[in-house]
Amino acid sequence: MTGINPDIARLLAGALGLDLDIEVTTFDTIIPGMSAGRYDLTVSSMTPTEERMEQLDFVDYVQMGSALAVPAGNPQQIDFDALCGTRVAVLKGSYQLTVNVPGLDDACLAAGEEPLNVLQFQDTRQAISALLSDRADAVYADSPILGYAVAQDSKLEVGDENDFAPVAVGIPHEAGTLEAVAAALEAVIDSPEYADMLADYGLESMAITEARVNVPQG
Protein backbone atom coordinates (compact mmCIF):
# COMPACT_ATOMS: atom_id res chain seq x y z
CA MET A 1 0.00 0.00 0.00
CA THR A 2 1.12 3.55 -0.73
CA GLY A 3 -0.06 6.84 0.71
CA ILE A 4 0.49 9.04 3.72
CA ASN A 5 -1.27 6.79 6.20
CA PRO A 6 0.53 3.51 5.43
CA ASP A 7 3.82 5.40 5.14
CA ILE A 8 3.30 7.02 8.56
CA ALA A 9 2.42 3.60 9.96
CA ARG A 10 5.69 2.21 8.60
CA LEU A 11 7.73 5.07 10.06
CA LEU A 12 5.97 4.61 13.40
CA ALA A 13 6.57 0.85 13.44
CA GLY A 14 10.22 1.45 12.61
CA ALA A 15 10.59 3.94 15.45
CA LEU A 16 9.04 1.41 17.83
CA GLY A 17 11.17 -1.46 16.51
CA LEU A 18 8.07 -3.49 15.65
CA ASP A 19 6.84 -5.40 12.62
CA LEU A 20 3.82 -3.87 10.88
CA ASP A 21 0.70 -5.71 9.74
CA ILE A 22 -1.63 -3.38 7.81
CA GLU A 23 -5.31 -4.34 7.87
CA VAL A 24 -7.69 -2.68 5.40
CA THR A 25 -11.24 -2.01 6.58
CA THR A 26 -14.03 0.54 6.12
CA PHE A 27 -13.81 3.69 8.20
CA ASP A 28 -16.95 3.12 10.26
CA THR A 29 -15.72 -0.31 11.44
CA ILE A 30 -12.33 0.87 12.74
CA ILE A 31 -13.32 1.85 16.28
CA PRO A 32 -15.59 -1.21 16.80
CA GLY A 33 -12.74 -3.39 15.50
CA MET A 34 -10.31 -1.83 17.95
CA SER A 35 -12.78 -2.30 20.79
CA ALA A 36 -13.00 -5.97 19.82
CA GLY A 37 -9.21 -6.30 19.94
CA ARG A 38 -8.69 -6.82 16.20
CA TYR A 39 -6.34 -3.83 15.79
CA ASP A 40 -3.66 -2.27 17.99
CA LEU A 41 -3.94 1.24 16.55
CA THR A 42 -5.31 3.15 13.58
CA VAL A 43 -3.59 5.47 11.13
CA SER A 44 -6.61 6.46 9.03
CA SER A 45 -6.83 10.28 8.87
CA MET A 46 -9.04 10.11 11.97
CA THR A 47 -9.85 13.46 13.56
CA PRO A 48 -9.61 13.37 17.36
CA THR A 49 -12.99 14.44 18.71
CA GLU A 50 -14.27 14.38 22.27
CA GLU A 51 -16.73 11.63 21.35
CA ARG A 52 -13.99 9.41 19.89
CA MET A 53 -11.80 10.11 22.92
CA GLU A 54 -14.31 8.22 25.03
CA GLN A 55 -12.91 5.05 23.41
CA LEU A 56 -9.46 5.99 22.08
CA ASP A 57 -6.37 8.01 22.90
CA PHE A 58 -4.95 10.11 20.07
CA VAL A 59 -1.54 11.39 18.94
CA ASP A 60 -1.41 13.94 16.10
CA TYR A 61 0.69 13.12 13.01
CA VAL A 62 -0.34 15.51 10.17
CA GLN A 63 -2.86 18.26 9.54
CA MET A 64 -5.38 18.18 6.74
CA GLY A 65 -8.53 19.92 5.64
CA SER A 66 -11.85 18.92 4.18
CA ALA A 67 -12.85 19.58 0.59
CA LEU A 68 -15.62 19.21 -1.94
CA ALA A 69 -15.06 17.18 -5.11
CA VAL A 70 -17.32 18.30 -7.95
CA PRO A 71 -17.61 17.64 -11.70
CA ALA A 72 -14.93 19.40 -13.74
CA GLY A 73 -15.88 23.01 -14.32
CA ASN A 74 -18.18 22.93 -11.28
CA PRO A 75 -21.31 23.52 -13.41
CA GLN A 76 -23.55 23.96 -10.36
CA GLN A 77 -21.09 26.42 -8.75
CA ILE A 78 -21.11 24.36 -5.55
CA ASP A 79 -19.17 25.63 -2.55
CA PHE A 80 -19.67 25.65 1.21
CA ASP A 81 -22.07 28.59 0.89
CA ALA A 82 -24.16 26.78 -1.73
CA LEU A 83 -24.77 23.29 -0.37
CA CYS A 84 -28.35 23.63 0.84
CA GLY A 85 -30.57 21.06 -0.84
CA THR A 86 -27.72 19.46 -2.78
CA ARG A 87 -26.86 15.76 -2.80
CA VAL A 88 -23.64 15.44 -0.83
CA ALA A 89 -21.77 12.12 -0.60
CA VAL A 90 -19.83 11.47 2.62
CA LEU A 91 -18.15 8.52 4.29
CA LYS A 92 -19.94 6.71 7.09
CA GLY A 93 -18.57 7.71 10.48
CA SER A 94 -16.40 10.49 9.00
CA TYR A 95 -15.58 13.81 10.65
CA GLN A 96 -17.39 15.57 7.82
CA LEU A 97 -20.59 13.64 8.52
CA THR A 98 -20.53 13.63 12.30
CA VAL A 99 -19.15 17.11 13.03
CA ASN A 100 -19.50 19.39 10.01
CA VAL A 101 -22.75 18.35 8.34
CA PRO A 102 -24.99 19.20 11.34
CA GLY A 103 -23.67 22.78 11.35
CA LEU A 104 -24.20 23.10 7.61
CA ASP A 105 -27.75 21.80 7.99
CA ASP A 106 -28.45 24.28 10.79
CA ALA A 107 -27.23 27.15 8.61
CA CYS A 108 -29.50 26.04 5.76
CA LEU A 109 -32.54 25.79 8.01
CA ALA A 110 -31.79 29.19 9.58
CA ALA A 111 -31.72 30.68 6.07
CA GLY A 112 -35.08 29.08 5.27
CA GLU A 113 -33.55 26.58 2.85
CA GLU A 114 -33.52 22.80 2.58
CA PRO A 115 -30.80 20.91 4.51
CA LEU A 116 -28.18 18.84 2.71
CA ASN A 117 -29.36 15.63 1.09
CA VAL A 118 -26.66 13.45 2.64
CA LEU A 119 -25.67 10.17 0.96
CA GLN A 120 -23.47 7.86 3.05
CA PHE A 121 -20.90 5.48 1.59
CA GLN A 122 -18.42 2.96 2.96
CA ASP A 123 -15.41 4.34 1.10
CA THR A 124 -14.27 7.21 -1.11
CA ARG A 125 -14.35 5.09 -4.27
CA GLN A 126 -18.09 4.51 -3.84
CA ALA A 127 -18.71 8.20 -3.14
CA ILE A 128 -16.76 9.27 -6.23
CA SER A 129 -18.67 6.74 -8.31
CA ALA A 130 -21.94 8.30 -7.14
CA LEU A 131 -20.68 11.73 -8.22
CA LEU A 132 -19.56 10.50 -11.64
CA SER A 133 -22.89 8.76 -12.25
CA ASP A 134 -24.90 11.88 -11.27
CA ARG A 135 -26.28 10.30 -8.12
CA ALA A 136 -24.51 12.99 -6.05
CA ASP A 137 -23.70 16.65 -6.66
CA ALA A 138 -20.51 16.70 -4.56
CA VAL A 139 -18.30 14.53 -2.38
CA TYR A 140 -17.30 15.95 1.01
CA ALA A 141 -14.19 14.27 2.43
CA ASP A 142 -10.56 14.78 3.45
CA SER A 143 -8.80 17.04 0.95
CA PRO A 144 -5.72 14.84 0.27
CA ILE A 145 -7.95 11.85 -0.53
CA LEU A 146 -10.05 13.90 -2.94
CA GLY A 147 -6.94 15.48 -4.42
CA TYR A 148 -5.65 12.03 -5.29
CA ALA A 149 -9.02 10.98 -6.76
CA VAL A 150 -9.15 14.10 -8.92
CA ALA A 151 -5.60 13.48 -10.16
CA GLN A 152 -6.80 10.11 -11.47
CA ASP A 153 -9.88 11.42 -13.33
CA SER A 154 -10.08 14.56 -15.48
CA LYS A 155 -13.87 14.60 -15.11
CA LEU A 156 -13.47 15.78 -11.50
CA GLU A 157 -12.01 18.76 -9.69
CA VAL A 158 -11.50 19.82 -6.10
CA GLY A 159 -13.73 22.76 -5.29
CA ASP A 160 -14.01 24.57 -1.98
CA GLU A 161 -11.79 23.60 1.00
CA ASN A 162 -12.20 24.28 4.72
CA ASP A 163 -11.51 23.15 8.25
CA PHE A 164 -7.75 22.48 8.37
CA ALA A 165 -6.96 20.59 11.59
CA PRO A 166 -4.73 17.77 12.85
CA VAL A 167 -5.54 14.11 12.39
CA ALA A 168 -4.16 11.52 14.75
CA VAL A 169 -3.14 7.94 15.41
CA GLY A 170 -5.83 6.30 17.53
CA ILE A 171 -5.01 3.82 20.32
CA PRO A 172 -7.44 1.94 22.60
CA HIS A 173 -7.29 3.22 26.18
CA GLU A 174 -6.57 -0.24 27.50
CA ALA A 175 -3.62 -0.84 25.14
CA GLY A 176 -1.16 0.84 27.49
CA THR A 177 0.97 2.03 24.56
CA LEU A 178 0.06 5.74 24.45
CA GLU A 179 3.34 7.00 25.95
CA ALA A 180 5.45 4.82 23.64
CA VAL A 181 3.47 5.78 20.52
CA ALA A 182 3.63 9.48 21.41
CA ALA A 183 7.41 9.33 21.87
CA ALA A 184 7.83 7.39 18.63
CA LEU A 185 5.68 9.81 16.64
CA GLU A 186 7.62 12.77 18.07
CA ALA A 187 10.80 11.11 16.79
CA VAL A 188 9.18 10.49 13.40
CA ILE A 189 8.04 14.11 13.05
CA ASP A 190 11.55 15.32 13.91
CA SER A 191 13.15 12.97 11.36
CA PRO A 192 14.07 13.86 7.75
CA GLU A 193 12.06 10.84 6.61
CA TYR A 194 8.84 12.57 7.69
CA ALA A 195 9.47 15.64 5.53
CA ASP A 196 10.70 13.49 2.65
CA MET A 197 7.59 11.31 2.77
CA LEU A 198 5.23 14.29 2.60
CA ALA A 199 7.31 15.82 -0.20
CA ASP A 200 6.95 12.61 -2.21
CA TYR A 201 3.20 13.34 -2.39
CA GLY A 202 3.56 17.12 -2.78
CA LEU A 203 1.91 17.58 0.61
CA GLU A 204 4.57 19.43 2.60
CA SER A 205 1.87 21.79 3.92
CA MET A 206 0.44 18.91 5.97
CA ALA A 207 3.51 18.74 8.22
CA ILE A 208 3.19 19.44 11.93
CA THR A 209 5.96 20.12 14.45
CA GLU A 210 4.55 18.45 17.57
CA ALA A 211 2.92 15.08 18.26
CA ARG A 212 0.22 16.43 20.56
CA VAL A 213 -1.65 13.96 22.76
CA ASN A 214 -5.44 13.98 23.13
CA VAL A 215 -6.19 17.47 21.76
CA PRO A 216 -9.85 17.34 20.59
CA GLN A 217 -11.00 19.00 17.37
CA GLY A 218 -14.48 20.09 16.41
Summary of the structure (lengths in Angstrom):
residues: 218
radius of gyration: 17.7
end to end distance: 29.7
largest distance: 56.6
contacts: 679
relative contact order: 0.23
helix: 40%
strand: 25%
